Amino acid sequence: MSEPSIFFSEVNERQGVFHRRTFLLGAFAGLGLTALGGRLAHLQLVETQRYEKLSASNQFNFRLVPPPRGLILDRNGAILASNRPNFRLLVSRDTGMDPKATLKTLANFVPLDDRRQERLAQEIARAPRRSPVSVMEDMSWEEFSAINVRMPELDGVSADMGEVRVYPHGGAFAHVIGYVAKVNKEDVATTGPNSHPIMMHPGFRIGRQGVEKAFDLELRGKPGARKVEVDANGREVRQHEQGDIPAIPGKEIQLTLDVDVQNRALEVFGDESGGAVMVDCRTGDLLCLASAPSFDANRFVRGMTGAEYRALANYERRPLLDKALTGLYPPGSTFKCMTALAALDAGVDPEVRISCGGGWQFGGRYFRCHKRGGHGPQNMRDALKNSCDVYFYQVALRIGPDQIAKTAKAFGFGQTFDIGISGQKAGTVPSTEWKRAYFKSNPANQKWFPGESLSYGIGQGALQANALQLAVMTARLANGQKALNPRLIRSIGGVELPSGADVPDLPFRADHLKYVFDGMAAVTEAGGTGFRASQLGLGDILMAGKTGTAQVRGYDNAGGHRGKGGPWRYRDHGLFVCFAPIDSPRYALSVIVQHGMGGSTAAAPRAREIMRVALLKDPELRARIEKPLPMPDMGPELDSPDLPDPPIVAEAPSGGGETT
């Protein structure tokens, strides 16, 4: 039997393969360990700050905070719109929560009827996950405390303190300032300022009307953020004391309005409907821009029920309509100032007298004057003082509609003004060109008929204007030189806007303007149509003006004179324009009482009360009013020795009687 043989060469070969493989595996392992170590070193040393931030972002989060909305002030700094604390109840849709059950539980602590719960449940379902929906605003402290105590038991429920817009003067400035409301889906955009995430915040509001809407971006400010600690599910655990980003308040907007004049205007209207506008005759600043009846803007901020809104919208006197800017009315006899100036500009001699017998027969129709018995012979000044229709019928027929339209447009009729807010209607200033364009589809009616000029001359027919235009007309007449433009916004963020007096001169002769000026002064003299109702009772300060009554429809037996016996909506409008003081005009005012039936009876007394407030608030005029009157001349003073001795009256005895 032979012995096995050992081949050393084979063993050596096998050991060499093993060693090579071991070396390669060790090399790969070393490279892996080196790469891993390098990566760990890179993470630990180079990217430390980045991962610290990522870790913190999982632990902390930022909640957007709406900025305080900018204040709105009057000309003297009185607050017209501000913000106040507001306890809010919020519900966020989260995993596993039942919105309906949550709302039903909350109804035990705050007033939530079934209908409101159903609507809120739909809003919560439509909202993005964890996006809070406002359930209750203006909670009482007791309600706020009850919710906070039970917060751990209520998933998705939170209660906090935010801010809500408040209007301290209620309805006095509602049409001018407007109001704010919740953001709708239509308000959110994909680009621009309305794409900011703050738009989805339940406490954020945007302007819906007036100054709040026109200057919404300036009033918004810049949102801030509140740093909070969150759990793994993103729920807020606690607020972090450091790291909050403060919000930047919106800009402050100052108006030219005067809170006392505006409040007095709304007060004197009472239950009547109409508008009042006051303009500074020197600068064009608006001191009053009132519309009556009004509405409480605070109700729109809190949210109005459908029944409440329908009550406002369906009310006959239309409180939601801005009668100072949007409402259009025939200016009536207040427009005779324009007809007179147009006649002077056309070369009509103002001293030529026209006889008024109570009416004028023209074109197969009898055009009446407001005074049945007539005014007798009238020159232009008399016709303005007495508001004689017959005089202006004939003058308007002589000069034609285009001359009247040219003058009216120069004084602001038929146009809107850049006062910063929307809502103005330009009205209508008839002319031959206007009629051709208006009846473009009906060539038979494009011709201007002479009888139309008669109505035009007394402020009727197709002519329409608003209270702002009438106030601008009056201010330009009172100024006597400048074509003043009205200014409502005094400053934005402390930067003052240009004055309304930086304008060119009126394109009329100074003596013609002075003649109409004097005619308006005659209206408030003894015997004038506005005398009784326009006496200010402020010493030697007097007011000039022009009354007007605008016919709404033809009189009939059912309606009677000025529609007094008919429905309210068919009664004539009462108008009055005025300025004071006559010797140095400061303020011009227009008042329209919708269906008030007379300028001298309805509008002029209200204008007087509004004007008194403005005059008494003017320091220079108040000093003039309070200045003692000079003592009357009593003749030469007598020396005391020459005076007779006074009688001596003895004390009456107990028995009665008096001995001298």
C-alpha positions in Angstrom: 0.0 0.0 0.0 1.5 3.3 -1.1 1.7 6.5 1.1 -0.3 9.7 0.0 1.9 12.3 -1.4 1.8 16.1 -0.5 2.2 18.6 -3.2 3.6 21.8 -1.5 3.1 23.8 -4.6 -0.7 23.4 -4.5 -0.8 24.4 -0.9 1.1 27.5 -1.5 -1.2 28.4 -4.4 -4.3 28.0 -2.3 -2.8 30.2 0.5 -1.9 32.9 -2.0 -5.5 33.0 -3.3 -6.8 33.3 0.2 -4.4 36.1 1.1 -5.3 38.0 -2.0 -9.0 37.7 -1.3 -8.5 38.8 2.3 -6.5 41.8 1.2 -9.2 42.9 -1.3 -12.0 42.4 1.2 -10.1 44.4 3.8 -9.4 47.1 1.3 -13.1 47.4 0.4 -14.0 47.4 4.1 -11.5 50.1 4.8 -12.8 52.2 2.0 -16.3 51.8 3.3 -15.3 52.7 6.8 -13.3 55.6 5.5 -16.3 56.9 3.4 -18.7 56.4 6.4 -16.3 58.2 8.7 -16.0 61.0 6.2 -19.7 61.3 5.8 -20.2 61.3 9.6 -17.5 64.0 9.9 -19.2 66.0 7.2 -22.6 65.8 8.9 -21.2 66.5 12.3 -18.9 69.2 11.5 -19.9 70.9 8.2 -23.7 70.6 8.2 -24.4 70.9 11.9 -26.4 74.1 11.7 -28.5 72.8 8.9 -29.7 69.8 10.8 -30.1 71.7 13.9 -32.6 73.9 12.0 -34.4 70.9 10.5 -34.7 69.4 14.0 -36.0 72.6 15.4 -38.5 72.9 12.5 -39.9 69.5 13.5 -40.2 70.7 17.1 -41.3 74.3 16.5 -43.6 75.9 14.0 -44.7 79.4 13.1 -48.4 80.5 13.1 -49.2 83.6 11.0 -50.5 86.6 13.0 -52.7 89.2 11.2 -51.3 92.7 11.6 -53.2 95.5 13.3 -55.2 97.3 10.7 -54.3 101.0 10.2 -56.4 103.7 12.0 -58.7 106.1 10.1 -58.9 109.6 11.6 -60.8 112.8 11.0 -59.1 116.1 10.2 -58.5 116.8 13.9 -57.3 113.3 14.9 -60.6 111.9 16.1 -60.7 108.1 15.6 -63.2 107.0 13.0 -62.0 103.4 12.6 -59.8 101.4 15.1 -59.3 97.9 16.5 -60.3 96.3 19.8 -59.6 93.0 21.5 -61.7 90.1 20.4 -62.1 86.6 22.0 -62.5 84.1 19.2 -63.4 80.4 19.0 -61.7 78.4 16.3 -62.1 74.8 15.0 -59.6 73.1 12.8 -60.3 69.9 10.8 -57.9 67.1 12.0 -57.5 63.4 11.6 -60.2 61.4 13.4 -62.3 64.4 14.5 -66.0 64.7 13.8 -66.9 68.4 13.1 -70.6 68.0 13.7 -70.0 66.3 17.1 -67.5 68.9 18.1 -69.9 71.8 17.2 -72.7 70.1 19.1 -70.4 69.9 22.2 -69.4 73.6 21.8 -73.1 74.6 21.6 -73.2 73.8 25.4 -70.9 76.7 26.1 -71.6 79.3 23.3 -74.8 80.1 21.4 -74.8 77.9 18.3 -78.2 77.0 16.8 -78.7 74.0 14.6 -78.7 76.0 11.4 -75.4 77.7 12.3 -73.9 74.4 13.2 -74.8 73.0 9.8 -73.3 75.9 8.0 -70.1 75.8 10.1 -69.7 72.1 9.6 -69.7 72.6 5.8 -67.1 75.4 6.2 -64.8 73.2 8.3 -65.2 70.3 5.8 -64.2 72.6 2.9 -61.2 74.2 4.7 -57.7 72.8 4.4 -56.6 70.3 7.1 -55.6 72.1 10.3 -56.7 75.4 8.9 -58.8 77.1 11.6 -62.3 78.2 10.9 -63.9 81.0 13.0 -66.9 79.6 14.9 -67.6 82.5 17.3 -66.5 86.1 17.6 -66.7 88.5 20.5 -67.1 85.8 23.1 -67.6 86.9 26.7 -64.9 86.2 29.3 -67.1 83.5 30.8 -67.5 81.8 27.5 -63.8 82.1 26.7 -62.8 80.7 30.1 -65.2 77.7 29.8 -63.7 76.7 26.4 -60.1 77.1 27.6 -60.7 74.9 30.6 -62.0 72.1 28.4 -59.5 72.5 25.6 -57.6 69.2 26.2 -60.8 67.3 25.7 -61.8 69.0 22.4 -59.7 68.0 19.4 -59.2 70.7 16.9 -60.7 73.4 19.1 -58.8 76.6 20.1 -59.7 79.9 21.6 -57.5 83.0 21.4 -57.6 86.7 21.5 -57.3 88.6 18.3 -58.5 92.0 17.1 -61.7 93.1 15.4 -62.5 96.3 13.5 -64.7 98.8 15.3 -66.4 102.0 14.1 -67.1 104.3 17.2 -69.5 106.6 15.3 -71.7 103.8 14.0 -73.6 104.9 10.9 -72.3 108.5 10.6 -69.4 107.5 8.4 -70.6 104.2 7.1 -70.8 105.2 3.5 -67.5 107.0 3.4 -65.3 104.6 5.5 -67.1 101.4 4.5 -66.5 98.3 6.5 -64.3 95.1 6.6 -65.5 91.5 6.2 -64.2 88.0 6.0 -62.2 86.8 2.9 -64.2 84.9 0.3 -62.8 82.4 -2.2 -63.2 85.0 -4.9 -60.8 87.4 -3.0 -57.9 84.9 -3.0 -55.6 85.2 -6.1 -52.7 83.1 -7.3 -50.4 86.1 -7.6 -50.0 89.5 -6.0 -50.8 90.6 -2.5 -54.1 88.6 -2.3 -52.1 85.4 -2.7 -50.4 85.7 0.7 -51.3 82.8 3.1 -52.6 85.4 5.6 -55.7 85.6 3.5 -56.7 82.2 4.8 -56.4 83.3 8.5 -59.8 83.4 10.3 -58.9 86.7 11.9 -57.9 88.5 8.7 -60.4 91.0 7.2 -60.4 93.0 3.9 -62.1 96.2 3.0 -65.5 95.9 1.3 -66.5 99.5 0.8 -65.4 103.1 1.0 -62.0 104.0 2.4 -61.5 100.5 3.8 -61.7 99.1 0.3 -60.0 101.8 -1.7 -56.9 101.8 0.6 -57.1 98.1 1.7 -53.4 97.4 0.9 -52.2 100.5 2.8 -54.3 99.6 5.8 -53.4 95.9 5.9 -49.8 96.2 7.2 -47.4 93.2 7.2 -48.3 89.9 9.0 -46.2 88.6 11.8 -45.7 85.1 13.2 -46.0 83.4 16.5 -43.5 80.6 17.4 -45.0 77.5 18.9 -43.9 74.0 19.9 -45.7 71.2 18.2 -46.0 67.4 18.6 -45.4 64.8 16.0 -48.9 65.3 14.6 -48.3 69.1 14.2 -50.6 70.0 17.1 -49.6 73.0 19.2 -48.2 72.0 22.6 -47.1 75.3 24.0 -46.0 78.8 22.8 -42.3 79.5 22.6 -41.4 82.6 24.5 -38.7 83.7 22.1 -38.6 83.8 18.3 -41.9 85.6 17.5 -41.9 87.8 14.5 -43.8 91.0 15.3 -46.5 92.2 12.8 -46.2 95.6 11.3 -49.4 97.7 11.7 -51.1 99.2 8.6 -50.7 102.9 7.7 -52.7 105.6 9.3 -55.1 107.4 7.0 -56.4 110.9 7.9 -59.5 112.2 6.2 -60.5 115.9 5.7 -63.9 115.2 7.3 -64.9 116.7 10.6 -66.5 114.3 13.1 -68.8 117.0 14.7 -70.1 118.3 11.4 -70.7 114.8 10.0 -72.5 113.7 13.2 -74.6 116.8 13.2 -75.6 116.3 9.5 -76.9 112.8 10.3 -78.6 114.0 13.4 -80.6 116.8 11.6 -81.8 114.4 8.9 -83.6 112.3 11.5 -85.9 109.9 9.6 -85.6 111.8 6.4 -83.6 110.5 3.4 -81.0 112.5 1.6 -77.4 113.7 1.5 -75.2 116.6 2.7 -71.8 117.7 1.5 -69.6 120.5 2.8 -66.5 121.9 1.1 -63.9 124.3 2.3 -64.1 127.2 -0.1 -60.4 127.9 0.2 -58.8 124.4 -0.1 -61.5 122.1 -1.5 -61.3 119.9 1.6 -64.5 117.9 2.3 -65.7 118.5 5.9 -69.0 116.5 5.5 -70.0 113.7 3.2 -73.2 112.4 4.8 -75.9 110.1 3.6 -79.2 109.4 5.4 -80.5 107.1 6.6 -77.4 105.2 7.3 -76.5 101.8 8.7 -74.2 100.5 11.5 -71.0 99.3 9.9 -70.2 97.3 13.0 -73.0 94.9 12.1 -71.3 94.0 8.9 -68.0 93.3 10.7 -69.6 90.9 13.1 -71.7 89.3 10.3 -75.3 90.0 9.4 -78.1 87.5 9.1 -80.0 87.3 5.9 -83.1 88.7 7.5 -81.2 91.8 8.8 -79.6 92.4 5.4 -83.0 92.1 3.6 -84.5 94.6 6.0 -81.9 97.1 5.0 -82.0 96.4 1.3 -85.8 96.5 1.0 -86.4 99.6 3.1 -88.0 102.3 1.0 -85.5 105.0 2.0 -82.6 102.8 1.0 -80.0 103.2 3.8 -77.4 101.2 1.8 -77.4 103.7 -1.1 -74.8 106.6 -0.7 -77.0 109.6 -1.5 -74.1 112.0 -1.4 -72.2 110.3 -4.3 -74.4 107.7 -6.0 -77.8 109.2 -5.7 -78.7 111.4 -8.7 -81.4 114.1 -8.6 -82.6 117.0 -10.7 -81.0 120.0 -9.1 -84.1 122.1 -9.5 -83.8 125.9 -8.9 -80.3 125.5 -7.4 -79.2 125.2 -11.0 -80.5 128.7 -11.8 -77.1 129.9 -10.7 -75.6 128.1 -13.7 -78.3 129.4 -16.1 -77.6 132.9 -14.9 -73.9 132.6 -15.3 -74.3 131.0 -18.8 -76.5 133.9 -19.8 -74.0 136.5 -18.6 -71.3 134.7 -20.4 -73.5 134.7 -23.6 -73.9 138.5 -23.4 -77.4 138.7 -21.8 -78.0 142.1 -20.1 -78.8 141.2 -16.5 -80.7 144.5 -15.9 -83.3 143.8 -18.7 -86.6 142.9 -16.9 -88.9 140.1 -17.9 -92.5 140.2 -16.6 -93.7 137.2 -14.7 -97.5 136.7 -14.5 -97.4 133.3 -12.9 -96.5 131.4 -16.0 -95.6 131.6 -19.7 -97.4 130.2 -22.8 -95.0 128.5 -25.2 -95.4 125.9 -27.9 -99.0 125.1 -27.1 -98.2 124.5 -23.4 -98.4 126.7 -20.3 -95.2 126.6 -18.3 -96.0 127.6 -14.7 -94.0 129.6 -12.2 -93.9 128.4 -8.6 -95.6 131.6 -7.6 -99.2 131.4 -8.9 -99.8 135.2 -8.9 -96.4 135.9 -10.5 -93.4 138.0 -9.5 -94.0 141.0 -11.8 -91.0 142.5 -13.7 -87.7 140.8 -12.8 -84.1 141.4 -13.6 -81.5 138.7 -13.1 -80.8 139.5 -9.5 -84.5 139.6 -8.6 -85.1 136.4 -10.5 -82.4 134.6 -8.4 -83.7 136.1 -5.2 -87.3 135.1 -5.9 -86.4 132.0 -7.9 -88.7 133.2 -10.8 -89.2 130.3 -13.3 -90.6 132.6 -16.0 -87.4 134.6 -16.2 -85.2 131.5 -16.5 -87.6 129.9 -19.0 -87.0 132.8 -21.4 -83.3 133.2 -20.7 -82.6 129.5 -21.3 -84.6 129.6 -24.5 -82.5 132.5 -25.7 -79.0 131.1 -25.0 -79.7 127.4 -25.8 -78.7 124.1 -24.2 -75.0 124.0 -25.3 -74.2 127.3 -23.6 -75.8 126.0 -20.4 -74.0 122.7 -20.7 -70.6 124.4 -21.1 -71.1 126.4 -18.0 -72.4 123.5 -15.9 -69.4 121.3 -16.9 -67.0 124.0 -15.9 -68.5 123.9 -12.4 -68.3 120.1 -12.0 -71.5 118.8 -13.4 -71.4 115.6 -15.5 -68.1 114.4 -14.0 -66.6 112.4 -11.2 -63.8 113.6 -8.9 -60.7 111.8 -7.7 -61.5 111.8 -4.0 -60.0 108.3 -3.4 -63.2 106.2 -3.1 -65.5 104.8 -5.7 -69.3 105.0 -5.9 -69.7 108.4 -7.7 -72.1 108.7 -10.6 -71.5 111.5 -13.1 -75.1 112.3 -13.7 -76.3 113.9 -17.0 -75.6 117.3 -18.5 -77.9 117.6 -21.6 -76.8 119.2 -24.8 -77.5 118.8 -28.5 -74.5 116.4 -28.8 -75.6 114.4 -25.8 -79.1 114.0 -27.2 -77.8 112.8 -30.6 -75.6 110.2 -28.8 -78.4 109.1 -26.4 -80.9 108.6 -29.2 -78.4 107.1 -31.7 -80.7 104.2 -32.5 -83.8 106.5 -32.8 -82.9 109.4 -35.2 -86.4 110.9 -34.9 -85.7 111.9 -31.3 -82.2 113.3 -31.9 -83.3 116.8 -32.4 -83.3 119.2 -29.5 -86.7 120.8 -29.1 -87.0 124.4 -27.8 -89.4 123.3 -25.1 -86.6 121.2 -23.5 -84.6 124.3 -22.9 -87.3 125.7 -20.7 -87.1 122.8 -18.3 -83.3 122.7 -18.5 -83.1 126.4 -17.5 -84.8 125.7 -14.1 -82.8 122.5 -13.4 -85.3 119.9 -14.6 -85.7 117.7 -17.6 -82.8 115.2 -18.3 -80.4 117.1 -16.0 -79.2 115.0 -13.1 -76.6 115.7 -10.4 -75.4 114.4 -7.0 -74.9 116.3 -3.8 -71.1 116.4 -4.2 -71.4 118.1 -7.6 -73.8 120.7 -6.1 -71.3 121.4 -3.3 -68.4 121.8 -5.7 -70.5 124.2 -7.8 -71.3 126.3 -4.7 -67.6 126.3 -3.5 -66.4 127.4 -6.9 -68.9 130.2 -7.0 -68.0 131.3 -3.4 -64.3 131.2 -4.2 -64.9 133.3 -7.2 -61.6 132.4 -8.9 -60.4 128.8 -8.6 -62.0 125.7 -10.1 -61.6 123.9 -6.7 -61.5 120.1 -6.6 -62.8 118.2 -3.6 -60.3 116.4 -1.4 -61.3 113.6 1.0 -57.9 111.9 1.9 -55.7 114.3 3.8 -52.7 112.0 4.4 -51.6 108.4 4.1 -49.0 107.2 6.5 -48.2 110.8 7.5 -47.6 111.9 3.8 -50.0 114.7 2.9 -51.8 114.6 -0.4 -52.0 117.6 -2.8 -54.6 120.3 -2.0 -57.7 120.7 -4.1 -56.8 124.4 -4.6 -53.8 123.6 -6.9 -56.0 124.1 -9.9 -56.5 126.6 -12.8 -58.8 129.5 -12.6 -62.4 129.4 -13.7 -63.0 130.4 -17.3 -65.4 133.2 -16.5 -65.2 137.0 -15.9 -64.8 138.0 -12.3 -67.7 140.5 -12.6 -70.0 137.8 -13.9 -69.1 135.5 -11.0 -69.6 138.4 -8.6 -73.1 139.1 -10.0 -74.2 135.5 -9.3 -72.5 135.6 -5.9 -74.6 138.7 -5.0 -77.7 137.0 -6.4 -77.2 134.1 -3.9 -76.7 136.6 -1.1 -80.0 138.2 -2.0 -81.8 134.9 -1.6 -81.2 135.0 2.1 -82.1 138.6 2.5 -85.5 139.8 3.7 -88.0 138.8 1.0 -85.7 136.1 -0.5 -86.9 132.5 -0.8 -84.4 131.3 1.8 -84.6 134.2 4.2 -86.5 132.7 7.2 -84.7 129.3 7.2 -81.2 130.7 6.7 -80.7 133.0 9.6 -77.6 131.7 11.5 -78.0 133.7 14.6 -74.2 134.1 14.8 -73.8 137.9 15.1 -72.8 139.6 11.9 -72.0 136.3 10.1 -74.5 135.8 7.3 -75.1 133.0 4.8 -75.9 133.1 1.1 -77.7 130.4 -0.7 -80.1 129.1 -3.3 -83.3 127.1 -2.7 -84.5 124.4 -5.0 -87.5 122.1 -5.4 -87.1 119.3 -7.9 -90.3 117.8 -9.4 -90.3 114.0 -9.4 -93.4 113.6 -11.7 -96.3 115.6 -13.1 -98.8 116.8 -10.5 -102.2 115.4 -10.6 -105.3 115.4 -8.5 -104.2 112.4 -6.5 -100.7 113.8 -5.6 -101.6 117.4 -5.1 -99.1 120.3 -4.9 -95.5 118.9 -4.8 -97.0 115.4 -4.4 -97.9 116.0 -0.8 -101.0 113.9 -0.9 -99.5 111.0 -2.7 -97.0 108.2 -1.8 -93.6 109.3 -0.4 -91.7 108.2 -3.5 -93.7 110.6 -5.7 -93.1 113.7 -3.6 -90.8 116.5 -4.8 -87.2 116.7 -3.6 -86.0 119.6 -1.5 -82.6 121.2 -2.1 -80.5 124.0 -0.7 -77.0 125.2 -1.5 -75.2 127.8 0.5 -71.9 129.3 1.7 -70.8 131.4 4.6 -69.7 134.0 5.7 -70.8 136.2 2.8 -68.1 138.7 3.4 -65.3 136.0 3.4 -66.6 132.6 2.3 -65.1 129.6 4.2 -67.6 126.8 3.8 -70.0 125.8 1.0 -72.7 123.2 1.6 -75.3 121.3 -0.4 -78.3 119.5 1.2 -80.7 117.3 -0.6 -83.8 116.0 1.2 -85.2 113.2 -0.9 -89.0 113.8 -1.4 -88.8 116.6 1.2 -91.2 118.7 -0.9 -89.4 122.0 -0.6 -86.0 123.5 -0.5 -86.8 126.4 1.9 -88.8 124.2 4.3 -87.0 120.9 4.3 -83.4 121.5 3.1 -82.5 125.0 4.2 -83.2 124.6 8.0 -81.0 121.5 8.0 -78.3 123.3 6.1 -78.4 126.1 8.6 -77.8 123.7 11.6 -74.9 121.9 9.8 -73.3 125.3 8.8 -73.5 126.6 12.4 -71.4 123.7 13.7 -68.7 124.3 11.1 -68.6 128.1 11.8 -68.5 127.7 15.5 -65.6 125.2 15.3 -63.5 127.6 13.2 -61.3 129.4 15.8 -61.1 132.6 13.8 -64.9 132.8 13.1 -65.7 131.8 16.7 -63.6 134.7 18.0 -65.5 137.0 15.7 -68.8 135.6 16.9 -67.9 136.0 20.6 -66.5 139.5 20.1 -68.6 141.9 22.2 -70.8 144.3 20.2 -69.8 148.0 20.4 -71.7 150.0 23.0 -74.2 152.5 21.5 -73.4 156.2 21.7 -75.2 157.6 24.7 -74.3 161.3 24.1 -72.0 163.5 26.2 -71.2 162.2 29.7 -72.6 164.2 32.6 -70.6 165.2 35.6 -71.8 163.5 38.7 -72.5 166.7 40.7 -75.1 167.8 38.2 -77.0 164.6 38.5 -80.2 164.7 40.7 -79.9 163.0 44.0 -81.4 159.5 44.0 -84.6 159.1 46.0 -84.3 157.8 49.5 -86.4 154.9 50.2 -87.2 154.4 53.9 -87.7 150.9 55.3 -91.3 150.1 55.4 -92.7 149.9 59.0 -94.3 146.8 60.3 -97.8 148.2 59.6 -97.0 148.3 55.8 -96.7 151.1 53.4 -93.7 152.8 51.8 -92.4 156.3 52.5 -90.2 158.1 50.0 
